[in-house]
Amino acid sequence: METSPPEASRPKRRFPPMNWFGLVAGALMLLLPFLGPWWRATVGTGAMDVALSPFDYSISLLGQSISSTLVGYFLLAAKLSVIIGGGLMIAGSVGAKRWWGRRLVRFGAMKVFWMVIGLIALLLLGAFFLESILPNLMSGMVEGGTMQFNVPYVEGVATSTIQMGDAATITAPITASLTEIFWVAILVAALGIAARIYHRRLVKPEKPK
């Protein structure tokens, strides 16, 4: 009785190596510009409201919206930069072994990180200006007037006072806080850094034979 030879086992299909950190970071980068502000501040009881992110801003003074076309163009450029960077991160992570994969990942990996650093630096410089420089510039405008700004550095609650001679004293609380979207941005920045490091290990240069 003849026995048929065992069928050759079919080779398992293997997916090409991918940079999973880059895939997740890239997907979140596509969403991040549309999630909302990263930081909010309120002066008084609705006297002034400020909401900021690297992609958009909103300033309301006594119920009136304040905007700048030039600033809007800069923020639009930042938004497009992150969206393009996220798309390229995904492409580079899927084609991790391609010669262009590492370049695409490097292009998008650090964008959100530097935006986080930039926003924190802007908030710190703004608080320093309001506390240390603006009172000296404004106090001499009213005879006998003084101005004292206590501004939260990034987050917190403080009270500012404006003394207009003997006529009036204005005191207003200032509240500032980082939103949940800021912490999403921190996660995206961390994933971008992890994607860049992991890609180096994923695509190791071949040793010369």
C-alpha positions as CSV (number, residue, x, y, z in Angstrom):
1,M,0.0,0.0,0.0
2,E,1.5,3.2,-1.1
3,T,1.6,6.1,1.3
4,S,1.5,9.6,0.0
5,P,4.3,11.9,1.2
6,P,3.1,14.4,3.9
7,E,2.2,17.7,2.5
8,A,4.7,20.4,2.9
9,S,3.6,22.7,5.7
10,R,2.6,26.1,4.4
11,P,4.9,28.9,5.5
12,K,3.2,31.2,7.9
13,R,2.5,34.6,6.6
14,R,4.5,37.2,8.4
15,F,3.6,40.8,8.5
16,P,6.4,43.2,7.8
17,P,7.8,44.9,11.0
18,M,6.0,48.1,12.0
19,N,6.7,50.8,14.4
20,W,3.7,50.5,16.6
21,F,4.6,53.5,18.7
22,G,4.7,55.6,15.5
23,L,1.3,54.3,14.3
24,V,-0.4,55.3,17.6
25,A,1.4,58.6,17.8
26,G,0.6,59.4,14.2
27,A,-3.1,58.6,14.6
28,L,-3.3,60.8,17.7
29,M,-1.5,63.6,15.9
30,L,-4.3,63.6,13.3
31,L,-6.8,64.2,16.0
32,L,-5.0,66.5,18.4
33,P,-5.5,69.8,16.5
34,F,-9.3,69.3,16.8
35,L,-9.6,68.2,20.5
36,G,-9.7,71.7,22.0
37,P,-7.6,74.1,24.1
38,W,-4.7,73.0,26.2
39,W,-4.9,75.8,28.7
40,R,-7.6,78.1,30.1
41,A,-7.6,81.2,32.3
42,T,-10.3,83.3,33.7
43,V,-10.1,86.9,35.2
44,G,-12.8,87.9,37.6
45,T,-16.3,86.6,37.1
46,G,-16.3,86.3,33.3
47,A,-14.5,89.6,32.8
48,M,-11.9,87.9,30.7
49,D,-11.6,84.4,29.4
50,V,-8.6,83.0,27.6
51,A,-8.2,79.5,26.0
52,L,-5.0,78.5,24.2
53,S,-3.5,75.7,22.2
54,P,-0.8,75.7,19.5
55,F,-3.6,75.3,17.0
56,D,-6.2,77.8,18.1
57,Y,-7.0,80.5,20.7
58,S,-10.0,82.3,22.1
59,I,-9.9,85.6,24.0
60,S,-13.1,87.1,25.4
61,L,-13.0,90.5,27.1
62,L,-16.3,91.6,28.7
63,G,-18.2,89.4,26.4
64,Q,-16.4,90.7,23.3
65,S,-14.3,88.3,21.2
66,I,-10.7,89.4,20.4
67,S,-8.9,87.9,17.4
68,S,-6.0,88.5,15.0
69,T,-5.9,87.4,11.4
70,L,-2.1,87.2,11.5
71,V,-2.0,84.9,14.6
72,G,-4.7,82.8,12.9
73,Y,-2.5,82.2,9.9
74,F,0.4,81.1,12.2
75,L,-1.8,78.7,14.1
76,L,-3.3,77.3,10.9
77,A,0.3,76.6,9.7
78,A,1.0,74.8,13.0
79,K,-2.2,72.7,12.6
80,L,-1.3,71.7,9.1
81,S,2.2,70.9,10.2
82,V,1.0,68.4,12.8
83,I,-1.6,66.8,10.6
84,I,1.0,66.3,7.8
85,G,3.5,65.1,10.4
86,G,1.0,62.6,11.7
87,G,0.3,61.2,8.3
88,L,4.0,60.8,7.5
89,M,4.5,59.2,10.9
90,I,1.9,56.5,10.0
91,A,3.4,56.0,6.5
92,G,7.0,55.7,7.9
93,S,5.8,53.3,10.7
94,V,4.1,51.0,8.2
95,G,7.0,51.0,5.9
96,A,9.6,50.8,8.7
97,K,12.0,48.7,6.6
98,R,11.8,51.0,3.6
99,W,14.7,53.5,3.1
100,W,12.3,56.4,3.6
101,G,10.6,55.0,6.7
102,R,13.1,56.4,9.2
103,R,13.1,59.9,7.6
104,L,9.3,60.1,7.7
105,V,9.2,59.1,11.4
106,R,11.9,61.6,12.3
107,F,10.0,64.3,10.5
108,G,6.9,64.0,12.7
109,A,8.2,62.4,15.9
110,M,9.2,65.6,17.8
111,K,6.6,68.1,16.5
112,V,4.2,67.8,19.4
113,F,7.0,67.7,21.9
114,W,8.3,71.1,20.8
115,M,4.8,72.5,20.8
116,V,4.4,71.4,24.5
117,I,7.7,73.0,25.4
118,G,6.7,76.2,23.4
119,L,3.3,76.5,25.2
120,I,4.9,76.2,28.6
121,A,7.6,78.7,27.8
122,L,5.0,81.1,26.5
123,L,2.9,80.8,29.7
124,L,5.9,81.3,31.9
125,L,7.2,84.4,29.9
126,G,3.6,85.8,29.9
127,A,3.3,85.5,33.7
128,F,6.7,87.0,34.2
129,F,5.8,90.0,32.0
130,L,2.5,90.6,33.8
131,E,4.0,90.4,37.2
132,S,7.3,92.2,36.8
133,I,7.2,94.4,33.7
134,L,3.7,95.5,33.0
135,P,3.0,97.1,36.5
136,N,6.1,99.4,36.1
137,L,4.9,100.4,32.6
138,M,1.3,101.1,33.7
139,S,1.6,102.5,37.2
140,G,2.7,106.0,36.1
141,M,-0.3,106.5,33.8
142,V,-2.6,107.4,36.7
143,E,-1.4,109.9,39.3
144,G,-1.0,108.0,42.6
145,G,-2.0,104.8,40.9
146,T,-0.4,101.5,41.4
147,M,-0.8,98.1,39.8
148,Q,0.1,94.7,41.3
149,F,-0.4,91.6,39.2
150,N,-0.2,88.2,40.9
151,V,-0.5,85.7,38.1
152,P,-0.5,81.9,38.3
153,Y,2.6,80.4,36.6
154,V,0.8,77.9,34.3
155,E,-1.7,76.7,36.9
156,G,-3.2,78.1,40.1
157,V,-5.3,80.9,41.6
158,A,-4.1,84.4,42.4
159,T,-5.5,87.9,43.0
160,S,-4.4,91.1,41.2
161,T,-5.0,94.6,42.4
162,I,-5.2,97.9,40.5
163,Q,-5.2,101.1,42.7
164,M,-6.4,104.2,40.7
165,G,-5.3,106.9,43.1
166,D,-7.9,107.6,45.7
167,A,-10.7,107.0,43.2
168,A,-11.1,103.3,43.1
169,T,-9.4,100.0,43.8
170,I,-10.1,97.0,41.5
171,T,-9.4,93.5,42.7
172,A,-9.8,90.5,40.5
173,P,-9.1,86.8,41.0
174,I,-7.2,85.0,38.2
175,T,-7.6,81.3,37.7
176,A,-5.5,79.3,35.3
177,S,-5.4,75.5,34.5
178,L,-4.2,73.0,32.1
179,T,-6.9,71.0,30.4
180,E,-7.2,67.3,29.8
181,I,-6.1,67.8,26.2
182,F,-2.7,69.0,27.4
183,W,-2.1,65.6,29.0
184,V,-3.2,64.0,25.8
185,A,-0.5,66.1,24.1
186,I,2.0,64.9,26.7
187,L,1.1,61.3,25.8
188,V,1.5,62.0,22.1
189,A,4.9,63.7,22.6
190,A,6.1,60.7,24.7
191,L,4.9,58.3,22.0
192,G,6.7,60.3,19.4
193,I,10.0,60.1,21.3
194,A,9.4,56.4,21.9
195,A,8.7,55.9,18.1
196,R,12.0,57.6,17.2
197,I,14.0,55.5,19.6
198,Y,12.2,52.3,18.7
199,H,12.7,52.9,15.0
200,R,16.5,53.0,15.4
201,R,16.4,49.5,17.0
202,L,13.9,48.2,14.5
203,V,16.0,49.1,11.5
204,K,19.5,48.3,12.5
205,P,22.2,49.0,9.9
206,E,23.5,45.8,8.4
207,K,27.1,44.8,9.2
208,P,29.5,44.7,6.2
209,K,30.3,41.2,5.2
